[in-house]
């Protein structure tokens, strides 16, 4: 057991006589520094429940402290449970049923306000207990059914079992034994289904009592014995003593008076050891009737007098009525006609008095419920007004957030559109520049040299004509390359190039590209070589890869001197296909290299070694197509020491695309 709990319980036991009668408002409850107030409230309430039977007075004080803290620090969600616990201690362990009612009523009210359906159902169940104990069967049934309905709706099995047990006790009081046993059996099945033997002694005792009252004495005897066994296991002495009393009742009804007296005496000893006054009553009554059967009037009357004192002290109506009825039964056994008439008149008078009180109690309960409902209605109206204010404020906030989101969306959309327009303007300017200048030059060359060619042919100067024809061919080829680049760049910028991967032989693809550039490389005495190390088919888009490699080769040829080397090689590593284009040219200027790595849209072009002019679109096209193909491009270059372009193509291209 927790050391702090032990000290707390010992303190309350030692000083309960002082603290019990004090006004709780005068006590200062100290909350330990290492625990939060809500947690401490729960700790007090749970401890109250744990020791309710062994140290009822201390349990009561713990529960009252929990209520006080919950009220002081405004934790209404903690109050209903603590009020229910305190009410149970008053009702079932201290037997002050009139003190229990206000706590159950408060638990009911708070649980409705906080929408705590579980504690509301327990409050109804507990109120049903109060009225059952006091003999008010109509109210006991009403609250029992309310409790059962809520627990059933919540599908809370342990709560359903409690409600069924209470309803079973109510129907036993109504002498509907069949329905009572049915409810008890349902409760037992539920407890077994949730693997708990909690309060099984209590359930077995009540089943035995129902069977006893219905006349099935043998079955009743069996269940009383089961109850004793369960109660020993759970250290629940009350139901052990009540079950001993029940066995005594069985022996009494079987006319085994000596055995009955023995069990009544055992039960009384148990109760006196634990100061359980409520249990004295049944023991005294049973023993008195046994002595009547044994014709010992004096001892019997003494015990009846003790039983009446207990009933009056506890103020429990059912015991008061039973006391008067037992006096009548006592004189019937002794065949004392004079006292039979007198005790009968007293019994009827007391019964009528209690019946009147119950009728008043029902009216008073209805009035109290009406008052609670009115208070709850007012509270709900106030809450509804507060909720409307909160809803209006929330609506304003939501509208403002939506307006902000719309403004933000418009801002981002406008920003994107501006960036797109700026890019389009740059594209337009570049396009016009290429058309007006770079693309115009080859055509000017074509027109000029074609005029000279015509003149040379007319004058039969065939040697000059041959030279001019070669120049025309070169200009046409340059124009073709520039026009092709312009078209490819235009397509990449407009997003019209789609990735279409398929199974391809790299050997075939690279050799086709090599053949295309064979004349040009021979013309410039450049050695172009293919080193393919991947023989199996690979998945890629051959058209995109071909355009990329053609642009890279075109650049390599442009900046590689005569006698230089260009190598296209392939390899496969991990999850990538690698294609390298390496040349022994003059390298790439630093500023162009930076622009290439930054993936600039327009990269400045410089003249080739053979005075070739470019549009500056080739490397831009390469960057765009690399991105479309989900590939990676790396470049290594230094001025005067050649360049290596490295392409990495993922092997799981089908899944990516």
C-alpha positions as CSV (number, residue, x, y, z in Angstrom):
1,X,0.0,0.0,0.0
2,X,1.2,3.5,-0.7
3,X,3.0,5.0,2.4
4,X,1.1,8.3,2.0
5,X,-2.2,6.5,2.0
6,X,-1.3,4.7,5.2
7,X,-0.4,7.9,7.0
8,X,-3.5,9.6,5.8
9,X,-5.8,6.7,6.9
10,X,-4.1,6.4,10.3
11,X,-4.4,10.1,10.9
12,X,-8.1,10.1,10.1
13,X,-8.8,7.1,12.3
14,X,-7.0,8.6,15.3
15,X,-8.7,12.0,15.0
16,X,-12.0,11.0,13.5
17,X,-13.9,11.8,16.8
18,X,-12.5,15.3,16.6
19,X,-12.8,16.0,12.9
20,X,-16.1,14.3,12.1
21,X,-18.2,16.9,13.9
22,X,-16.3,19.9,12.7
23,X,-17.5,22.2,9.9
24,X,-15.4,21.3,6.9
25,X,-15.2,24.9,6.0
26,X,-13.0,25.5,9.0
27,X,-10.5,22.8,7.8
28,X,-7.7,23.7,5.5
29,X,-7.0,20.9,3.1
30,X,-3.4,20.8,2.1
31,X,-2.6,19.7,-1.4
32,X,0.8,18.0,-1.8
33,X,3.2,20.0,-3.9
34,X,4.2,17.1,-6.2
35,X,0.6,16.4,-7.5
36,X,-1.9,18.4,-9.6
37,X,-5.2,19.4,-7.9
38,X,-7.4,17.4,-10.3
39,X,-5.2,14.3,-9.7
40,X,-5.4,14.8,-5.9
41,X,-9.2,15.1,-6.0
42,X,-9.3,11.7,-7.9
43,X,-6.8,10.2,-5.4
44,X,-9.0,11.3,-2.4
45,X,-12.2,10.0,-4.1
46,X,-10.7,6.7,-5.1
47,X,-9.2,6.2,-1.6
48,X,-12.6,6.9,-0.1
49,X,-14.0,4.1,-2.2
50,X,-11.2,1.6,-1.4
51,X,-11.6,1.9,2.4
52,X,-15.3,2.5,2.6
53,X,-15.9,-0.8,4.4
54,X,-12.8,-1.2,6.6
55,X,-12.7,2.5,7.7
56,X,-16.0,4.0,6.9
57,X,-15.5,7.3,8.9
58,X,-12.2,7.9,7.3
59,X,-13.6,7.1,3.9
60,X,-16.4,9.7,4.5
61,X,-13.8,12.4,5.4
62,X,-11.8,11.6,2.3
63,X,-14.9,11.9,0.1
64,X,-15.9,15.2,1.7
65,X,-12.4,16.6,1.2
66,X,-12.6,15.6,-2.5
67,X,-15.9,17.4,-2.9
68,X,-14.6,20.5,-1.1
69,X,-11.5,20.7,-3.3
70,X,-13.6,20.1,-6.5
71,X,-16.0,22.9,-5.5
72,X,-13.2,25.3,-4.4
73,X,-11.1,25.0,-7.5
74,X,-14.1,24.7,-9.9
75,X,-13.8,21.1,-11.2
76,X,-17.5,20.2,-11.7
77,X,-16.5,17.1,-13.7
78,X,-15.0,15.7,-10.5
79,X,-17.9,16.5,-8.2
80,X,-20.5,14.0,-9.3
81,X,-18.3,11.0,-8.7
82,X,-17.2,12.2,-5.2
83,X,-20.8,13.0,-4.2
84,X,-21.9,9.5,-5.3
85,X,-19.1,8.0,-3.2
86,X,-20.0,10.0,-0.1
87,X,-23.7,9.1,-0.5
88,X,-22.8,5.4,-0.7
89,X,-20.7,5.6,2.5
90,X,-23.6,7.3,4.3
91,X,-26.2,4.8,3.0
92,X,-24.5,1.4,3.0
93,X,-21.8,1.7,5.6
94,X,-22.9,4.3,8.1
95,X,-26.7,3.7,7.5
96,X,-27.6,7.4,7.6
97,X,-29.9,7.2,4.6
98,X,-31.4,10.7,5.1
99,X,-27.8,12.2,4.9
100,X,-27.1,10.2,1.8
101,X,-30.0,11.6,-0.3
102,X,-28.7,15.2,-0.7
103,X,-25.4,13.9,-2.0
104,X,-27.1,11.6,-4.6
105,X,-29.3,14.5,-5.6
106,X,-26.3,16.8,-6.0
107,X,-24.5,14.1,-8.0
108,X,-27.6,13.8,-10.3
109,X,-27.8,17.6,-10.8
110,X,-24.0,18.0,-11.5
111,X,-23.8,15.0,-13.8
112,X,-26.7,16.4,-15.9
113,X,-25.0,19.8,-16.2
114,X,-21.6,18.2,-17.1
115,X,-23.3,15.6,-19.4
116,X,-21.7,12.8,-17.3
117,X,-24.1,10.0,-18.2
118,X,-22.2,7.3,-16.2
119,X,-22.4,9.2,-12.9
120,X,-26.0,10.2,-13.6
121,X,-26.9,6.5,-14.0
122,X,-25.0,5.7,-10.7
123,X,-26.9,8.6,-9.0
124,X,-30.2,7.1,-10.1
125,X,-29.1,3.6,-9.0
126,X,-28.1,4.9,-5.6
127,X,-31.3,6.8,-5.1
128,X,-33.1,3.6,-5.9
129,X,-31.1,1.9,-3.1
130,X,-32.2,4.7,-0.7
131,X,-35.9,4.2,-1.4
132,X,-35.6,0.4,-1.4
133,X,-33.9,0.4,2.0
134,X,-36.7,2.8,3.3
135,X,-39.4,0.6,1.9
136,X,-40.6,3.0,-0.8
137,X,-40.9,0.5,-3.6
138,X,-42.5,2.8,-6.3
139,X,-39.6,5.3,-6.1
140,X,-37.0,2.5,-5.9
141,X,-38.4,0.9,-9.1
142,X,-38.5,4.3,-10.9
143,X,-34.9,5.1,-10.2
144,X,-33.7,1.6,-10.8
145,X,-35.3,1.6,-14.3
146,X,-33.8,5.0,-15.1
147,X,-30.4,3.7,-14.1
148,X,-30.7,0.5,-16.2
149,X,-31.9,2.5,-19.3
150,X,-28.8,4.8,-19.2
151,X,-26.3,2.0,-18.6
152,X,-27.9,-0.1,-21.3
153,X,-27.6,2.9,-23.8
154,X,-24.0,3.4,-22.8
155,X,-23.3,-0.4,-23.1
156,X,-21.5,-0.2,-19.8
157,X,-21.6,-3.8,-18.6
158,X,-20.6,-3.3,-15.0
159,X,-23.2,-0.5,-14.6
160,X,-25.8,-2.7,-16.2
161,X,-25.0,-5.5,-13.7
162,X,-25.4,-3.0,-10.7
163,X,-28.8,-1.8,-12.1
164,X,-30.0,-5.4,-12.7
165,X,-29.2,-6.3,-9.1
166,X,-31.1,-3.3,-7.7
167,X,-34.1,-4.1,-9.9
168,X,-33.9,-7.7,-8.7
169,X,-34.1,-6.5,-5.1
170,X,-37.0,-4.3,-5.9
171,X,-39.0,-7.2,-7.5
172,X,-38.2,-9.4,-4.6
173,X,-39.7,-6.7,-2.3
174,X,-42.7,-6.8,-4.7
175,X,-42.7,-10.6,-4.2
176,X,-42.2,-11.2,-7.9
177,X,-39.6,-13.8,-7.3
178,X,-39.4,-15.2,-10.8
179,X,-38.5,-11.8,-12.3
180,X,-36.1,-11.1,-9.3
181,X,-34.2,-14.3,-10.0
182,X,-34.1,-13.6,-13.7
183,X,-32.5,-10.2,-13.1
184,X,-30.0,-11.7,-10.6
185,X,-29.0,-14.4,-13.2
186,X,-28.5,-11.8,-15.9
187,X,-26.2,-9.8,-13.5
188,X,-24.2,-12.9,-12.8
189,X,-23.8,-13.7,-16.5
190,X,-22.6,-10.1,-17.3
191,X,-20.1,-10.2,-14.5
192,X,-18.7,-13.5,-15.7
193,X,-18.5,-12.1,-19.3
194,X,-16.3,-9.2,-18.1
195,X,-14.2,-11.6,-16.0
196,X,-14.9,-10.1,-12.6
197,X,-16.0,-11.7,-9.3
198,X,-16.4,-8.3,-7.7
199,X,-19.3,-8.4,-5.2
200,X,-20.2,-12.0,-6.1
201,X,-20.8,-12.6,-2.4
202,X,-23.4,-9.8,-2.5
203,X,-25.0,-11.3,-5.6
204,X,-25.1,-14.8,-4.2
205,X,-26.6,-13.6,-0.9
206,X,-29.4,-11.8,-2.7
207,X,-30.2,-14.8,-4.9
208,X,-30.3,-16.9,-1.7
209,X,-32.6,-14.4,0.0
210,X,-34.9,-14.4,-3.0
211,X,-35.0,-18.2,-3.1
212,X,-35.6,-18.3,0.6
213,X,-38.6,-16.0,0.4
214,X,-40.0,-17.9,-2.6
215,X,-39.9,-21.1,-0.5
216,X,-37.0,-22.9,-2.3
217,X,-35.0,-23.5,1.0
218,X,-32.5,-26.1,-0.4
219,X,-31.4,-23.8,-3.2
220,X,-31.3,-20.9,-0.8
221,X,-29.1,-22.8,1.5
222,X,-26.7,-23.6,-1.3
223,X,-26.4,-19.9,-2.3
224,X,-26.0,-18.7,1.3
225,X,-23.0,-21.1,1.5
226,X,-21.6,-19.8,-1.8
227,X,-22.0,-16.2,-0.5
228,X,-20.0,-17.1,2.6
229,X,-17.2,-18.5,0.5
230,X,-17.1,-15.5,-1.9
231,X,-17.3,-13.1,1.1
232,X,-14.3,-14.8,2.8
233,X,-12.3,-14.5,-0.4
234,X,-13.1,-10.8,-0.8
235,X,-12.9,-10.0,2.9
236,X,-16.5,-8.7,2.8
237,X,-17.6,-9.5,6.3
238,X,-21.1,-7.9,6.0
239,X,-22.3,-10.4,3.4
240,X,-20.6,-13.3,5.3
241,X,-22.6,-12.3,8.5
242,X,-25.8,-11.8,6.5
243,X,-25.4,-15.2,4.9
244,X,-24.8,-16.8,8.3
245,X,-28.1,-15.2,9.4
246,X,-29.7,-16.5,6.2
247,X,-28.6,-20.1,7.0
248,X,-30.1,-19.6,10.4
249,X,-33.4,-18.6,8.8
250,X,-33.3,-21.8,6.7
251,X,-32.8,-23.9,9.8
252,X,-35.5,-22.0,11.6
253,X,-38.0,-22.7,8.8
254,X,-36.9,-26.4,8.9
255,X,-37.7,-26.3,12.7
256,X,-34.0,-27.1,13.6
257,X,-34.1,-24.4,16.3
258,X,-30.8,-25.3,18.0
259,X,-28.9,-25.1,14.7
260,X,-30.7,-21.9,13.9
261,X,-29.8,-20.4,17.2
262,X,-26.1,-21.4,16.6
263,X,-25.9,-19.6,13.3
264,X,-27.8,-16.5,14.6
265,X,-25.2,-16.3,17.4
266,X,-22.3,-16.7,15.0
267,X,-23.7,-13.9,12.8
268,X,-24.2,-11.6,15.8
269,X,-20.6,-12.3,17.0
270,X,-19.3,-11.3,13.6
271,X,-21.3,-8.1,13.6
272,X,-20.3,-7.1,17.1
273,X,-16.6,-7.7,16.4
274,X,-17.0,-5.1,13.6
275,X,-19.5,-2.9,15.2
276,X,-22.0,-3.5,12.4
277,X,-25.2,-2.3,14.0
278,X,-27.3,-2.7,11.0
279,X,-26.7,-6.4,11.1
280,X,-27.7,-6.7,14.8
281,X,-31.3,-6.2,13.9
282,X,-31.9,-9.5,11.9
283,X,-29.8,-11.4,14.4
284,X,-31.9,-10.2,17.4
285,X,-35.2,-10.8,15.5
286,X,-34.2,-14.4,14.5
287,X,-33.0,-15.3,18.0
288,X,-36.1,-13.9,19.6
289,X,-38.4,-16.0,17.4
290,X,-36.2,-19.1,18.2
291,X,-36.7,-18.4,21.9
292,X,-40.4,-18.1,21.3
293,X,-40.4,-21.5,19.7
294,X,-38.4,-22.8,22.7
295,X,-41.0,-21.1,25.0
296,X,-38.5,-18.7,26.5
297,X,-40.6,-15.6,26.5
298,X,-38.3,-13.5,28.7
299,X,-35.2,-13.9,26.5
300,X,-37.2,-13.4,23.4
301,X,-38.7,-10.1,24.6
302,X,-35.2,-8.8,25.6
303,X,-34.0,-9.5,22.1
304,X,-37.1,-7.9,20.5
305,X,-36.5,-4.9,22.6
306,X,-32.9,-4.7,21.4
307,X,-34.0,-5.1,17.8
308,X,-36.5,-2.2,18.2
309,X,-33.9,0.0,19.6
310,X,-31.6,-0.6,16.7
311,X,-34.4,0.0,14.2
312,X,-35.4,3.3,15.9
313,X,-31.8,4.4,16.2
314,X,-31.0,3.8,12.5
315,X,-34.4,5.3,11.5
316,X,-34.9,2.7,8.7
317,X,-38.6,2.3,7.9
318,X,-38.3,-1.4,6.7
319,X,-36.6,-2.4,10.0
320,X,-39.2,-0.5,12.1
321,X,-42.1,-2.2,10.4
322,X,-40.3,-5.6,10.6
323,X,-39.7,-5.0,14.3
324,X,-43.5,-4.5,15.0
325,X,-44.3,-7.4,12.7
326,X,-41.9,-9.7,14.5
327,X,-43.4,-8.8,17.9
328,X,-46.8,-9.8,16.5
329,X,-45.3,-13.1,15.2
330,X,-43.6,-13.7,18.6
331,X,-46.9,-13.6,20.4
332,X,-48.6,-15.7,17.8
333,X,-46.0,-18.4,18.4
334,X,-46.6,-18.2,22.2
335,X,-50.4,-18.1,21.5
336,X,-50.8,-15.0,23.7
337,X,-54.1,-13.7,22.3
338,X,-54.2,-10.5,24.4
339,X,-50.7,-9.4,23.3
340,X,-51.5,-10.5,19.7
341,X,-54.3,-8.0,19.5
342,X,-52.2,-5.3,21.1
343,X,-49.2,-5.8,18.9
344,X,-51.4,-6.1,15.8
345,X,-52.9,-2.7,16.5
346,X,-49.4,-1.2,17.1
347,X,-48.2,-2.8,13.8
348,X,-51.2,-1.4,11.8
349,X,-50.7,2.1,13.3
350,X,-47.0,2.1,12.6
351,X,-47.5,0.7,9.1
352,X,-50.1,3.4,8.3
353,X,-47.8,6.1,9.7
354,X,-44.9,4.9,7.5
355,X,-47.2,4.6,4.5
356,X,-48.3,8.2,5.0
357,X,-44.7,9.2,5.3
358,X,-43.9,7.4,2.0
359,X,-46.7,9.1,0.2
360,X,-45.4,12.5,1.5
361,X,-41.9,11.4,0.4
362,X,-43.1,10.6,-3.1
363,X,-44.8,14.0,-3.4
364,X,-41.7,15.7,-1.9
365,X,-39.4,13.8,-4.3
366,X,-41.6,14.9,-7.3
367,X,-41.4,18.5,-6.0
368,X,-37.6,18.2,-5.6
369,X,-37.2,16.8,-9.0
370,X,-39.3,19.6,-10.5
371,X,-37.1,22.1,-8.7
372,X,-34.0,20.5,-10.0
373,X,-35.4,20.4,-13.5
374,X,-36.2,24.1,-13.3
375,X,-32.7,24.9,-12.1
376,X,-31.3,22.8,-14.9
377,X,-33.5,24.5,-17.5
378,X,-32.3,27.9,-16.4
379,X,-28.7,26.6,-16.4
380,X,-29.2,25.1,-19.9
381,X,-30.7,28.4,-21.1
382,X,-27.7,30.3,-19.8
383,X,-25.4,27.8,-21.4
384,X,-27.3,28.0,-24.6
385,X,-26.9,31.8,-24.6
386,X,-23.2,31.4,-23.9
387,X,-23.0,28.8,-26.7
388,X,-24.7,31.2,-29.1
389,X,-22.2,33.9,-28.2
390,X,-19.3,31.4,-28.7
391,X,-20.8,30.2,-31.9
392,X,-21.1,33.8,-33.2
393,X,-17.5,34.5,-32.3
394,X,-16.4,31.3,-33.8
395,X,-18.3,32.1,-37.0
396,X,-16.6,35.5,-37.2
397,X,-13.2,33.9,-36.7
398,X,-13.9,31.3,-39.3
399,X,-15.0,34.0,-41.8
400,X,-11.9,36.1,-41.1
401,X,-9.7,33.0,-41.5
402,X,-11.4,32.2,-44.8
403,X,-10.9,35.8,-46.0
404,X,-7.2,35.6,-45.1
405,X,-6.9,32.3,-46.9
406,X,-8.5,33.7,-50.0
407,X,-6.2,36.8,-49.9
408,X,-3.2,34.5,-49.4
409,X,-4.4,32.3,-52.3
410,X,-4.8,35.3,-54.5
411,X,-1.4,36.6,-53.6
412,X,0.3,33.3,-54.3
413,X,-1.7,32.8,-57.5
414,X,-0.7,36.3,-58.7
415,X,2.9,35.7,-57.7
416,X,3.0,32.5,-59.7
417,X,1.3,34.2,-62.7
418,X,3.8,37.0,-62.5
419,X,6.7,34.6,-62.4
420,X,5.1,32.7,-65.3
421,X,4.6,35.9,-67.3
422,X,8.2,36.9,-66.6
423,X,9.4,33.5,-67.8
424,X,7.2,33.8,-70.9
425,X,8.6,37.3,-71.6
426,X,12.1,35.9,-71.3
427,X,11.2,33.0,-73.6
428,X,9.7,35.4,-76.1
429,X,12.7,37.7,-76.0
430,X,15.0,34.7,-76.4
431,X,12.9,33.3,-79.3
432,X,12.9,36.7,-81.1
433,X,16.7,37.0,-80.5
434,X,17.3,33.5,-82.0
435,X,15.1,34.1,-85.0
436,X,16.3,37.6,-85.7
437,X,20.0,37.0,-85.2
438,X,21.2,33.5,-84.8
439,X,18.8,31.8,-87.2
440,X,19.1,34.6,-89.7
441,X,22.8,34.3,-90.2
442,X,22.8,30.8,-91.8
443,X,20.2,32.0,-94.3
444,X,22.1,35.1,-95.1
445,X,25.2,32.9,-95.8
446,X,23.0,30.6,-98.0
447,X,21.7,33.4,-100.0
448,X,25.1,35.1,-100.5
449,X,27.0,32.0,-101.5
450,X,24.2,30.7,-103.7
451,X,24.4,33.9,-105.7
452,X,28.2,33.5,-106.0
453,X,27.7,29.8,-107.0
454,X,25.4,30.8,-109.8
455,X,27.9,33.3,-111.1
456,X,30.8,30.8,-110.9
457,X,28.8,28.2,-112.8
458,X,27.8,30.8,-115.5
459,X,31.5,31.7,-115.9
460,X,32.5,28.0,-115.8
461,X,34.7,28.5,-112.7
462,X,34.0,25.0,-111.4
463,X,36.7,24.9,-108.8
464,X,35.2,28.0,-107.1
465,X,31.7,26.6,-107.5
466,X,32.8,23.4,-105.6
467,X,34.2,25.5,-102.8
468,X,31.0,27.7,-102.6
469,X,28.8,24.6,-102.6
470,X,30.6,23.2,-99.6
471,X,30.1,26.5,-97.8
472,X,26.4,26.4,-98.7
473,X,26.2,22.8,-97.3
474,X,27.9,23.9,-94.1
475,X,25.5,26.9,-93.6
476,X,22.5,24.7,-94.4
477,X,23.6,22.1,-91.8
478,X,24.2,24.8,-89.1
479,X,20.8,26.3,-89.9
480,X,19.2,22.8,-89.6
481,X,20.8,22.2,-86.2
482,X,19.8,25.6,-84.9
483,X,16.2,25.2,-86.2
484,X,16.1,21.7,-84.6
485,X,17.3,23.1,-81.2
486,X,14.8,25.9,-81.4
487,X,11.9,23.4,-82.0
488,X,13.0,21.0,-79.2
489,X,13.4,23.9,-76.8
490,X,10.0,25.3,-77.7
491,X,8.4,21.9,-77.1
492,X,10.2,21.5,-73.7
493,X,9.1,25.0,-72.6
494,X,5.4,24.3,-73.5
495,X,5.3,21.0,-71.6
496,X,4.4,19.0,-74.8
497,X,7.1,16.5,-74.4
498,X,5.9,13.4,-72.5
499,X,7.9,10.6,-70.9
500,X,7.3,7.3,-72.8
501,X,9.7,4.7,-71.4
502,X,10.2,1.4,-73.3
503,X,12.7,-1.4,-73.6
504,X,15.7,-0.2,-75.5
505,X,19.1,-1.6,-76.6
506,X,21.7,1.0,-75.5
507,X,24.2,-0.4,-78.0
508,X,21.8,0.2,-80.9
509,X,20.9,3.7,-79.7
510,X,24.4,4.9,-79.1
511,X,25.7,3.6,-82.5
512,X,22.8,5.3,-84.3
513,X,23.9,8.6,-82.7
514,X,27.5,7.9,-83.6
515,X,26.7,7.2,-87.2
516,X,24.7,10.4,-87.4
517,X,27.8,12.4,-86.4
518,X,30.4,10.3,-88.3
519,X,30.8,12.6,-91.3
520,X,31.2,15.7,-89.1
521,X,33.8,14.0,-86.8
522,X,35.8,12.7,-89.7
523,X,35.7,16.2,-91.2
524,X,37.3,17.6,-88.1
525,X,39.6,14.6,-87.4
526,X,37.9,13.9,-84.1
527,X,37.8,10.3,-82.8
528,X,34.3,9.4,-81.6
529,X,34.1,6.1,-79.6
530,X,31.2,4.1,-77.9
531,X,32.0,2.0,-74.9
532,X,28.8,0.2,-74.0
533,X,28.9,-2.1,-70.9
534,X,25.2,-2.9,-70.7
535,X,24.1,-5.6,-73.2
536,X,20.6,-6.3,-71.8
537,X,17.6,-4.1,-72.7
538,X,17.0,-1.2,-70.4
539,X,13.8,0.9,-69.7
540,X,14.1,4.5,-70.9
541,X,12.6,7.0,-73.4
542,X,14.8,6.6,-76.5
543,X,13.7,9.9,-78.1
544,X,14.4,12.1,-75.0
545,X,17.8,10.4,-74.4
546,X,18.7,10.7,-78.1
547,X,18.0,14.5,-78.0
548,X,20.0,14.9,-74.8
549,X,23.0,12.9,-76.2
550,X,22.9,14.7,-79.6
551,X,23.0,18.1,-77.9
552,X,25.9,17.0,-75.6
553,X,27.8,15.5,-78.6
554,X,27.2,18.6,-80.7
555,X,28.7,20.7,-77.9
556,X,31.6,18.3,-77.5
557,X,32.4,18.4,-81.3
558,X,32.1,22.2,-81.3
559,X,34.7,22.7,-78.5
560,X,37.1,19.7,-79.2
561,X,40.1,20.5,-81.4
562,X,41.3,18.4,-84.3
563,X,42.9,15.1,-83.2
564,X,40.7,15.1,-80.1
565,X,38.6,12.3,-78.6
566,X,35.0,12.0,-77.6
567,X,33.8,8.9,-75.7
568,X,30.2,7.8,-75.0
569,X,30.2,5.1,-72.3
570,X,27.6,3.3,-70.2
571,X,27.6,1.4,-66.9
572,X,25.1,0.1,-64.4
573,X,25.4,0.7,-60.7
574,X,22.9,0.0,-57.9
575,X,19.5,1.4,-59.1
576,X,20.8,3.6,-61.9
577,X,21.9,3.4,-65.6
578,X,24.8,5.7,-66.2
579,X,25.7,7.3,-69.5
580,X,28.8,9.5,-69.7
581,X,29.8,11.8,-72.6
582,X,33.6,12.7,-72.2
583,X,35.6,15.0,-74.5
584,X,39.2,16.2,-74.6
585,X,38.1,19.8,-75.6
586,X,38.8,23.2,-74.1
587,X,36.4,22.8,-71.2
588,X,33.5,24.9,-70.1
589,X,33.9,28.5,-68.8
590,X,33.2,28.9,-65.1
591,X,30.2,31.2,-65.5
592,X,28.6,28.8,-68.0
593,X,29.3,25.9,-65.5
594,X,27.6,27.8,-62.7
595,X,24.6,28.6,-64.9
596,X,24.4,24.9,-65.9
597,X,24.4,23.7,-62.3
598,X,21.8,26.3,-61.3
599,X,19.6,25.0,-64.2
600,X,19.2,28.5,-65.7
601,X,16.7,28.7,-68.5
602,X,19.1,30.6,-70.8
603,X,22.8,29.7,-71.0
604,X,25.1,32.0,-72.8
605,X,26.7,30.4,-75.9
606,X,30.3,31.1,-77.0
607,X,31.7,30.5,-80.5
608,X,33.1,27.1,-81.3
609,X,36.8,26.3,-82.2
610,X,35.7,26.5,-85.9
611,X,33.8,29.7,-85.4
612,X,30.5,27.9,-85.1
613,X,27.8,30.1,-83.6
614,X,25.1,28.7,-81.3
615,X,21.7,29.7,-80.0
616,X,22.6,28.9,-76.3
617,X,19.6,26.6,-76.3
618,X,21.4,23.2,-76.4
619,X,22.2,22.9,-72.7
620,X,18.9,24.5,-71.7
621,X,17.2,21.7,-73.6
622,X,19.4,19.1,-71.9
623,X,18.4,20.4,-68.4
624,X,14.7,20.4,-69.3
625,X,14.7,16.9,-70.8
626,X,16.8,15.5,-67.9
627,X,14.0,16.8,-65.5
628,X,11.2,15.3,-67.7
629,X,13.0,11.9,-67.7
630,X,13.3,11.9,-63.9
631,X,17.1,11.6,-64.4
632,X,20.1,13.4,-62.9
633,X,22.8,15.4,-64.7
634,X,26.3,16.0,-63.4
635,X,29.1,17.9,-65.1
636,X,32.9,18.0,-64.4
637,X,34.9,20.5,-66.4
638,X,38.0,22.8,-66.2
639,X,39.2,25.3,-68.7
640,X,41.6,23.6,-71.1
641,X,41.2,20.0,-69.7
642,X,38.0,18.7,-71.3
643,X,34.5,18.0,-70.0
644,X,32.5,15.0,-68.7
645,X,28.7,15.0,-68.7
646,X,27.3,12.2,-66.4
647,X,23.7,11.1,-66.8
648,X,22.0,8.9,-64.2
649,X,18.7,7.2,-65.2
650,X,16.7,5.3,-62.5
651,X,16.1,1.6,-63.4
652,X,12.6,1.6,-61.8
653,X,11.4,4.1,-64.4
654,X,8.0,2.4,-64.9
655,X,7.1,2.8,-61.2
656,X,8.2,6.5,-61.2
657,X,6.4,7.4,-64.4
